[in-house]
Amino acid sequence: MPSHVKAYRAAILHSLADPAEVGIEQSYQYFADGVLVVDNGRIVEVGPADELLPRLKGVEVSEYRDALITPGFIDTHIHYPQTGMIASYGEQLLDWLNTYTFPTEQQFADKAHAADVAGIFLKELLRNGTTTALVFGSVHKQSVDAFFEAAEKLDLRMIAGKVLMDRNAPDYLTDTPESGYADSKELIERWHGKGRLHYAVTPRFAPTSTPEQLTLAGQLFAEYPDLYMHTHLSENRAEIEWVKALFPERKGYLDVYDHHGLIGPRAVFAHGVHLCDDECQRLAETGSAIAFCPTSNLFLGSGLFDLEKLERHGVRVGLGTDVGAGTSFSQLQSLNEAYKVMQLQGKKLDPFKSLYLATLGGARALYLDHQIGNFATGKDADFVVLDYHATPLIAYRMQQAKSLTEKLFALTILGDDRVVKETFAAGRSVHRRN
């Protein structure tokens, strides 16, 4: 075998499909003693060790004991400028923006500051096993340059965009419809499709953009192939009432975006806590996606996300941490809270559905499931090694576990960054726990 081929041995688990569509048993593939074969940053093969190892003569095999290899986690909604204000006390959404978010984002006019935070942010993602994220910058184009420069050095598959805001925000954070369009276009030309990077047109949310700005954002979204659109939708009831007052001619919050051409494949709406059936149906028929952000929805008191309702309509759903309203970079912690959100509604979240949301479901929401999300041959070798002995309590719990389901569930309830032993992006180790 060529010298650049490498193999990784441990228990291996990945999603094959959505459990809601094919059933739990058909939704995943598991090898209690497996091998993952990687060549030039891509998956070559995955399978049982006793079958693959005899064919891997001369190949370096990295072996992980008491560990589980899964695809890298995918975060479908997060704000990198808010890294420094995570865990800020005591407000709901609209007051929280004015009290904490806007003053923090003002600092990103300084590119050196943005670069420092981008480095911290990416290290936190990788420390938590997240290899792809859909990321808000600030209103400053230099914040996006700083983020993409840091992500490019690590060869990460990342999506980001400059925030668009031309009203209902401090003067120091507003642009204009024309400047927002021009700055975004410049960033798209510089970064979209460069390496593993993608650009997202990013109006913060409908209340902070005039109809003129939303029109130009929709125009931009249509101008380039495979561009993303990233914004917020129906997170908080007070926010929804504000949108009704600002756009009385529209029949609902989603209709504001729809009217301005900001809907369709690769359009990702964060939260969607308070959606009616017609809005769910419209999201599904246009191929748009929702990012389920359990830690921030609970932290800000926004409400309980109805995953089953979105599933019934066939809406694409990914998992988002929403840092800094979200309280952890860890998708394991997000799944911990997601389980509780479902319990509070008298519903269940199966561990294999959790795995799907954090990996292949996120990839599908981002229209990247042909490149990431599981271990199909030819996909990017983005994966994470999870340590069954990360803490004394987790190690003890694993001794009691009688099935893979129990082990997987225990990881999502007890796990955090300490569980992540090593993270790989495009076949290269980008984080190794000390």
URQUI-V189093 format. One record per backbone hydrogen bond with DSSP energy under -0.5 kcal/mol. NH is the residue of the N-H (numbers start at 1). CO is the residue of the C=O. E is the energy in kcal/mol with one decimal. If there is no record, write none. Layout:
NH/CO/E
NH/CO/E
This chain:
5/2/-1.7
6/38/-2.7
7/60/-2.3
8/36/-2.0
9/62/-3.2
10/34/-1.6
11/67/-1.5
12/31/-2.5
13/69/-2.6
14/29/-1.9
16/27/-3.5
17/27/-1.5
21/18/-1.9
22/18/-2.0
23/19/-2.1
27/24/-1.7
29/14/-2.4
31/12/-2.7
34/10/-2.8
34/31/-0.5
35/47/-2.6
36/8/-2.5
37/35/-0.5
37/45/-3.2
38/6/-3.2
39/42/-2.6
40/4/-0.7
42/39/-1.6
43/379/-3.0
44/37/-3.2
45/37/-1.3
47/35/-1.8
49/33/-2.9
51/48/-1.0
52/48/-2.1
53/49/-2.5
55/52/-1.5
56/53/-1.7
59/56/-1.9
60/5/-0.7
62/7/-2.9
62/60/-0.6
63/61/-0.6
64/9/-2.9
65/63/-0.5
67/64/-0.5
68/386/-2.6
69/11/-3.2
70/68/-0.5
70/384/-2.2
72/382/-2.0
73/129/-2.7
74/358/-2.5
75/132/-2.7
76/74/-0.6
76/319/-2.9
78/134/-1.3
79/323/-3.0
80/78/-0.6
80/136/-1.6
81/136/-0.6
82/79/-0.8
83/80/-1.7
85/82/-1.4
86/83/-1.0
87/324/-0.8
88/85/-0.6
96/92/-2.9
97/93/-2.2
98/94/-1.5
99/95/-2.7
100/96/-2.4
101/96/-1.6
102/97/-2.8
104/100/-1.7
105/101/-2.6
106/102/-1.4
107/103/-0.5
107/104/-1.1
108/105/-1.7
109/106/-1.5
110/107/-1.6
111/109/-0.7
114/110/-2.2
115/111/-2.8
116/112/-2.0
117/113/-2.3
118/114/-2.6
119/115/-2.0
120/116/-1.9
121/117/-3.1
122/118/-2.5
123/119/-1.9
124/120/-2.1
125/121/-2.4
126/122/-2.6
127/123/-2.4
128/124/-1.2
128/125/-0.6
129/126/-1.4
130/125/-2.7
131/73/-2.1
131/129/-0.6
132/73/-1.4
133/157/-0.5
134/75/-2.3
135/133/-0.6
135/159/-3.1
136/78/-2.7
137/161/-2.1
143/140/-1.3
144/140/-0.8
144/141/-0.6
145/141/-2.0
146/142/-2.3
147/143/-1.8
148/144/-2.8
149/145/-2.5
150/146/-1.8
151/147/-2.4
152/148/-2.8
153/149/-1.4
154/150/-0.9
155/152/-1.2
156/151/-1.9
157/131/-0.7
158/156/-1.0
158/196/-1.0
159/133/-2.4
160/198/-1.7
161/135/-1.1
163/138/-2.1
164/202/-2.1
165/163/-0.5
166/208/-1.9
167/208/-1.3
173/170/-2.3
174/171/-1.3
175/165/-3.0
180/176/-3.0
181/177/-1.7
182/178/-2.5
183/179/-3.0
184/180/-2.2
185/181/-2.5
186/182/-2.2
187/183/-2.1
188/184/-2.7
189/185/-2.4
190/186/-1.5
191/187/-2.5
192/187/-0.5
192/188/-1.7
193/197/-2.1
194/191/-2.4
195/193/-0.7
197/194/-1.8
198/158/-2.1
200/160/-2.3
201/228/-3.2
202/162/-0.7
204/164/-1.7
208/205/-1.9
209/206/-1.7
214/210/-2.4
215/211/-2.3
216/212/-1.8
217/213/-2.4
218/214/-2.5
219/215/-2.0
220/216/-2.4
221/217/-2.4
222/218/-1.4
223/219/-0.8
223/220/-0.9
224/220/-0.8
227/224/-1.1
228/199/-2.3
229/266/-2.3
230/201/-2.8
231/268/-1.9
232/204/-0.9
233/270/-2.1
240/236/-2.0
241/237/-2.0
242/238/-1.8
243/239/-2.2
244/240/-2.0
245/241/-1.8
246/242/-2.1
247/243/-2.4
250/247/-1.8
256/252/-1.0
256/253/-1.1
257/253/-1.0
258/254/-2.6
259/255/-2.8
260/256/-1.0
261/258/-1.7
262/257/-2.8
266/287/-0.6
267/264/-2.0
268/229/-3.3
268/266/-0.6
269/267/-0.5
269/289/-2.8
270/231/-2.9
270/268/-0.6
271/291/-2.7
272/233/-2.6
272/270/-1.1
273/234/-1.2
274/234/-1.7
275/273/-0.5
280/276/-2.1
281/277/-2.6
282/278/-2.1
283/279/-2.4
284/280/-2.2
285/281/-2.6
286/282/-1.5
287/283/-0.6
287/284/-1.0
288/283/-2.0
289/267/-2.6
290/316/-2.4
291/269/-2.1
292/290/-0.6
292/318/-2.9
293/291/-0.6
294/292/-0.5
297/293/-2.1
298/294/-2.0
299/295/-2.2
300/296/-2.7
301/298/-0.7
302/297/-2.2
303/297/-0.9
305/303/-0.5
307/305/-1.2
310/306/-1.6
311/307/-2.4
312/308/-2.5
313/309/-1.3
314/310/-0.6
314/311/-1.1
315/310/-2.4
316/288/-1.0
318/290/-2.3
319/357/-0.8
320/292/-3.0
321/77/-0.5
322/77/-3.0
325/322/-1.1
326/322/-3.2
334/330/-1.8
335/331/-2.2
336/332/-1.9
337/333/-2.2
338/334/-2.4
339/335/-2.2
340/336/-1.3
341/337/-2.5
342/338/-2.2
343/339/-2.3
344/340/-2.4
345/341/-0.5
345/342/-1.2
346/343/-1.9
347/342/-2.8
353/350/-0.7
354/350/-2.2
355/351/-2.2
356/352/-1.8
357/353/-2.7
358/354/-2.1
359/355/-0.9
359/356/-0.9
361/356/-3.7
362/356/-0.7
363/359/-2.2
364/360/-2.5
365/361/-2.4
366/362/-1.5
367/364/-1.4
368/363/-3.3
369/363/-0.7
371/368/-2.3
372/368/-2.6
378/43/-3.0
379/376/-1.9
380/371/-2.9
381/41/-2.7
382/380/-1.9
383/381/-0.7
383/424/-1.4
384/70/-2.8
385/422/-3.0
386/68/-3.4
386/384/-0.6
387/419/-3.2
388/66/-2.4
388/386/-0.6
389/66/-0.5
390/387/-1.3
395/391/-2.8
396/392/-2.3
397/393/-2.7
398/394/-2.5
399/395/-1.2
400/396/-0.9
400/397/-0.8
401/397/-1.0
407/403/-1.9
408/404/-2.9
409/405/-2.4
410/406/-2.5
411/407/-2.0
412/408/-1.7
413/409/-1.5
414/410/-3.0
415/411/-1.8
419/416/-1.7
420/417/-1.0
421/385/-2.7
421/419/-0.9
422/385/-1.2
423/431/-2.6
424/383/-3.2
425/428/-2.6
427/381/-2.7
428/425/-1.9
430/423/-2.8
431/423/-1.3
433/421/-2.6
